[in-house]
Amino acid sequence: MVIKINNKETKIAEEIRAIFQVSYAVESEILKAVDFPPLKRTVSQFMDTNSEFYAYYLTRNIAGVIEIDNHQDITHIQSLVVDPKCFRKGIGRKLVQFILDTYKTKLFTVETGIDNQPAIKLYESFGFQELNQWDTNHGIRKIRFEKRI
């Protein structure tokens, strides 16, 4: 089940950070990143952002989180993380589908590391198309996708 969660609450922000840490540790390895900014986010940074967060729950535990930056015409998927214990169970797919069904913007965007093939395949399966690629100042090549409705 997908539910909007309140990242302004300390306990929720701590849960968000915990799943980001375990999921992004795996992505950091996939990308061979030495310096990986998502792993540096603090609880207070999760609490202070204006992003919206949705969690996929398995029983009482968060199995995945999607972070959304929504504007009038564009919905940007800021982050999508799944607990590694729950990889390959369709949780990322359910979260992306939820966002596509919930937000009525004409443009959806998302970015990921170019070597993160599971994420790339997921976004492409929803009809996202590559917009561009670039090198970050922390040594990771990224790819940006968009989906127009």
N, C-alpha and C positions, 0 to 999 in steps of 0.2 A: 504494500500500500504506500502511495506517495502522499506526503503531507508537507505543507509549508511549515517551516520551523522558525522560531524567533532567535536569531543570532545575537540579539541584544541581551539575552539572558546568559549569565556567566556559565551555568551548567551546560546549556546547549552549545555555546561557543567552544567550550572545552571538548565536547563530543565531536563537533565539526572538526576542530583542529586535530583530534586524535585520529580520525579516519583519513584526513588529508595527509598526516604524517606517514601512515602505513602504506597508503596508496601511492603517494608521490615518491616514497623511497623506492618502490618498484619502478616507477617511470624514470626516475633519476638513473637507475641502473640501465634501463633500456636505452636511454639517450646518452649513456656514458658521460653524464654531467659531473663536473667537478664542483661547480657552484650552481645550485638549483634554488632560485628564489622562492618557489612555493613552499619549500621545506623551512623557510625562515619566518613564515607568518606566525605572529603571536596571537594569543587568545584575544588581546585587546584590539588587534587589527581586524579580527573577525567581527568583533562587537561594534567597531567604529565604521565599518563599511556600509554603504547604502545598497549593496547588492541584496537580492532576495535569495533565500535558500530553501530548497525542498529536499526532503529525506525519503528514502525508500526504506521501510522497516520490514525486517524479518522478525516475527514475534515482537519482542520489546527492544531489539537492538537495531541501530542504524547500520544498514548494509551498503548504502550509497548516498551520495549527496551531489546535487547539482546547484551551482551558483549562477544566478542570472543578473545581468545588467540590462534593464529594460528602459527603453526610451519610446517616444511616440511611434516612430516608424521602424525601429530596429530593436531586436532582442538578441543580445550577445550572450552566448554560453561562456561564462567567465572560467568556470571549472566544472569538471565532472570527475568524481572519484568513487571508486568502489573498494570496499574492504577486500584485500587479496584472498581472504578465506571464501569470498563469494564470487570470485571471478568465474566467468563462463556460465552464469546463471541467468543472463538476460536482464540484469538490473540496470546497467548503463542504457540499454535499449529502451527499457520502460521509462526511465527518467527523461531521455531525449523525446520520446513520443509524448510524454505528459506535457513537456514544454511546448512542443509543436501544436498540441491540441488546446493548450490553455491560453497562450499568448496569440493575439490576433494581428500581429505586425506583418508587414509584407516582406520583411527581410530578417533572416536569422544568420548570425555569424558565429564562428568558433575558430580557435587556433589550437595547435598542438605541435609537438616536436615532430620533425620530418621522419624520425626513426620509430615513432610510436604507431606501428602498423595496426594494432588492434583498434586504436582510436580512429585512425584514418579510415579503416574499413567500416567501422560503425557509422561515421558521418556520411561516407559515400553511399552506404546502404539506404540512407534517408534522402538521398538526392542532393546532398551538399556538393558543391563544385569548387575546385581549387581556384582561388583568386590570386594569390601570390605566395612567394617564399622569401625569407630573409634570414640573415645571421644576426643573432642577438649579441649584446655586449658581454654576455656571460658564456659565450661559446656554444650555443645551441642553435641549430638551424630549425626555423619554425615554418609552418605552413598555415595559411589562413583560408578558410572555406566560407562560402555563403550559400544560402538557400533562399530563393525568391518564391514567394507564394503568389 
